[in-house]
């Protein structure tokens, strides 16, 4: 809802890697498992690309990817090469992908990027962030501990407003670009 209030239409996808969140079953992962399809993190890459293609074809516009944990790493990897991606917001990206050096994959990334995590995780994405060459590269480390992934934006998270303030500043830069 908050992204809508900031002027963005949103599509939240269930990628084929995952299980339950907030008592909701990831139906895409459930169907993939039933069909004996891969459900590793890298298997979810095709789901993200399909969502980008769907939105780009439907609207004729570029997308802003928001990823959390492993999908943040995928969002950066995909965002670098995909011409339909305008920018990436990565919550707790790390080297989570089997047989993929995320830092090497995103080296030279030049699109606007926002990266954050829990305070104790900041060291986990330093190498990834170091290779990003964007003129709009916002790295946000919370003043309090924070939490892993995009749950940092949830109202239940103690310092969620601090994260939202940083996200809103980044979005203002995007809109001004």
N, C-alpha and C positions, 0 to 999 in steps of 0.2 A: 504494500500500500504506500509506503514511504517513497519508493522509487516512482510510483505513479504521481505522487504529489510533487515530485521533483521534475516532472515533465517527461517521464519515460513510460512507454508501454512495456510490459514484461511478459516473458514466457519462462516459467519454471519447468524444467524437465526432470523426469526420472531417468537417469542413465542406468545402463544395465549392471552397474556395480553399486551395490548398496543393499540395504535391508529395510529396516523400519526407522522412522523418525516421527516423533510426536504421535505415537500410536497409529501411524499410517504406513501401510505396506507399500514398498516400492514395487509397483505392478510391472514395470519394465524388467526389473531384475527377476521377478518371479516368473514371467513369461520366458525370459532368456534361459533361466535354469531348466524350466520344463521342456524347452526345445533343445536342451543340451548345447546351448551356445555359451561362449566364454563370458565370464562375468568379472574378469580382472579389471583393474583400473584402466589399462590400455584398451580394453575392449569397449570402454565407455567413450573413447575418442570419437568413434563413428556416430554415436548418438548426439554428441555436441556439434559435430560438423553438420549432421542432418538438420538439427535445430537452426543453425546459422543459415543454411541454404533455404530452409522453409521460410524464415522471417525475411531474408533478403529478397527472395522471389516474390513473396506476398506484398512487401512494402516498397521494394526498390531502394531501401536504405541500408546503411551499414549498421552493425550491431555493436553494443558494448557488452562484453562477456563479464559475468561475475562468477568466480569459482571459489570453492571452499575446500581446503585440504588437498586431496589428490586432484580434484577437478580444478583447483587453482593452478596447479602445475600443468594440467592439460590445457587450460585456458591460455596460459602464457605460450605454451608450445604451439597450439593451434593459431592463436592470435598473431604470432609473428608472421606466419606464412599466408594466412587467409586474407584475401583482399576485401572480404566482406566484414571484417572486424575493424572497428574504429579504435577501440580502446579496451583495456582489461583492468578489472578490479580483482585482485588475488588475495584471498584471506587464508593465511597460513600455508603458502606454497612450500613445497620441499621436494626432496629427491625420493618421491614415493613410487615412481613408475619403474617397473621391472625392465631391465636392459636398456634404460633411457637415461642419459646424463642430461637432466633438465637444464642445468647451467649452460652446458655446451649448446643445447638445442635453442635456447633463447638468446644466446650471445648475439649482439647486434640488433636486438629488438628495438624498433624505433617509434612505435606508436605510444600514445599516452598510456601510462600505467600507474596504478595505485596498489601498493603492497602493504599488508599489515598482518598481525598475528597477536597472540598473547605475548606479553613482555618477555617471558622466558624462551619463547620460540624465535625471537628476532635473529639470533645467530644461525638458525636453520636455513634461512633464505638469503643470507649475506652474499654467498657465492653466486646465486641466481641473479640477485639484484645488481651485482657488480658488472655483469655483462650487458645490462640493458642500457642502451644509448639514447633513450628518448629525451627530448628537451622538456617533456612533462613527465617526470618520474617522482611521484609522491610516495615516500616511505614513512609509514606512521607506526610509531611504537607508543603504546598507551602509557599513561603515567602510573596507572594501577596495573595489577597482574593481567586482567583481561581473560580471554578464553580462546580456545582453538577454533579456527574457521569462522564462517559467517554467522555463527551463533553470537558473535560479538555484537551484532546488530539487534539481537532479540531484546525486547523490553525486560526480560527476566535477568539479563546480564547486568551486573552491578554498574559498570561504567559504559553502557551502550551509547549514551548520549555523546560521550567523548569520541567514539568511533564514528557516529553519524556526522558529527561536526567535521571531522577529517574527510569523510566521503563527500559531504556537501561542498567543501572547498575544492576538492578534485573535480566534481561535476561542474562547478562554476567555471573552472579552467577549461573544461571541454566545451562548454557552451560559448565561451569567449573566443575559442580558437577558430 
